[in-house]
Amino acid sequence: MSEDTSNTHPKAGLNPDKKIPLILATGLGIQLSGLVIPGLVIMPIVVFRAAEQAESVMLWAVSASLMICGLVSILQAIRVGRIGAGYILVTGTSGASLAICIAALNEGGTALLAVLMLVLALFQIVFSTQLSLFRRILTPTIMGTVLMLTPVTVMPIIFDQLENVPAGAPPYAAPLSSLITILVIVAMVLKTKGKLRLWAPVIGIILGSAFSGVFGLYDIDRIAKSSWFGFPKMHWPGLDLSFGPAFWGLLPAFLFISIVCTIQTISGSIAVQGVSWPSPRSADFRKTQGAIAADGIGNILSGLFGAIPIGFRPYGTSMIELTGISSRRIGVAYGIVIIALAFFPKGLAMILAIPGPVTAAFITIMMATIFIIGIRIVVQDGIDYRKGVIVGVSFWVGVGFQNGVIFSDYISEHIGPYLNNGMVAGGLTAILLVLFVDLTKPVSSRIEVELAL
C-alpha cells in the first residue's frame, strides 16, 4: 500500500524514503531540471566554442554532459552499494572548470582534455577515501583563495563572448542584450523571494534572448532546422598519453578543480541531509563519501566521452526547503528528464541558439557568486593578519600570472606552461605560505619534574 501523501503538516513530506505519487515526482523533477538545464548546457557550449572546436564535437559534449549528469543524479538518489548519497543531490556541469578546460582544448584538443579529466576523477575518488588527511592540508584559507581566483581565470574568456554576434548586427545589440539579462537577474535576486528567486537566471536568459532576437542575434534558423527527436552523434575524444609539457602544466589546475568540486559536494551532501528529515540529524559521513564517489564515476565517464567536469548544484536543497518534500524519487525523475533532453535536438537547439552576450551576462553573475563564496569560506574560518596576508598575496600573484605581467619574459621562457594559469599560481602560493606558517610555529615544550612532598 502506498503511503498517505495527503498529510498537510509542513514537514510531512520530509523523508527521502517516502514513495510520493509518480505524477508529483515527475512534476517536481521537471521543475528542477528547468532550473539546472540552462547552466548545464551553456557551460560546455562556452568551453568548446571558446576553444574553436568543431560544431559536431561541441554538440556531442553537450549531449554527453546531459546524459552523464542525469545518470549521476539518479545514482546519487538511489545509492548503489557505497556509491551515491541516497538523497536528492542535483548534478550539473562545473562553472569553475571553464578556463582550464578551454586551455586543455587549446593545447591538445579533446584527447588532452580526456586524459586530464581521468586524472581529475581518480584524484577525486582517492580524495573521498582520505578526507581527514586532505582536510589538514587544504585549509579554508587555501580553498577560499582558489575559489576567488576562479573568476579571474574565467572572465577574460567570457568577456570575449560579449562580441560573439552575427556579422551585420547593430553595434548596440550586444551591449543592450547583455545589460537586459544582467538587470533582470540581479533585480530578481535582490527583490524577489522563495521560488521566484530560484528562477531568476532562467527568466533573465529567456528575456535577454527574446530581446536579442529583435536584432537578429538569437539563431532561430538553428531551431527550425533541428529535428524533434534523434540520437546524438558520438565523438570519441581519444587519449593523449604523451604526457608532455601541456599535460604537466595543466595538471595542478585540474587537481585544484577536483578538490573544489569535491568540497562543494561535501557541503551539498551535508546540507541536503540536514533538510531532508523532519528533525535535525547529524550528517552520515558514509553517505558523504558515497556522494563523492558518484561524482568521481561521473567524471570518469566525462573523460571517456569528451565532456567537462561535473559537480553539485544547490537547487535540490532549495527545492526541499520550499516544498517540504525530500523523496529521492524526485532525484530519479530529474535524472531521467535530463537524459531525455539529449535525445530532443530541437530543445537543445533552443539553448544553443542563445547569443554570446546573453551567455556572458549569465556566467558573469555565476562567477560573481563563486567569488563571494570564496570570500565567505575565508571569513567564516576566522581571519587574522597571517591569513589576510596569505589570501591577499596569493590572490594578486594569481591575478599577475593570469595576465602575464609578472616577469613575463622570464616566466614565459622557463616556467610559463606551469604558472600561466592564475588559479595554479595563486593556489600554489597559498599552499606554500600556509606550509611556511605551520612549519615555523614555535615548538611547544614540556617540563617534567618529580613531585616532592
LINGIHU-V238461 format. One record per helix or strand of 3 or more residues. SS is the DSSP state (2 for helix, 1 for strand). FROM is the first residue (numbers start at 1). TO is the last residue. If there is no record, write none. Layout:
ss=SS from=FROM to=TO
ss=SS from=FROM to=TO
This chain:
ss=2 from=22 to=50
ss=2 from=55 to=78
ss=1 from=91 to=93
ss=2 from=95 to=129
ss=2 from=131 to=137
ss=2 from=140 to=161
ss=2 from=171 to=191
ss=2 from=194 to=198
ss=2 from=200 to=214
ss=2 from=220 to=225
ss=2 from=245 to=275
ss=2 from=285 to=304
ss=1 from=310 to=312
ss=2 from=315 to=323
ss=2 from=328 to=341
ss=2 from=345 to=352
ss=2 from=356 to=380
ss=2 from=385 to=402
ss=2 from=408 to=414
ss=2 from=416 to=419
ss=2 from=422 to=439
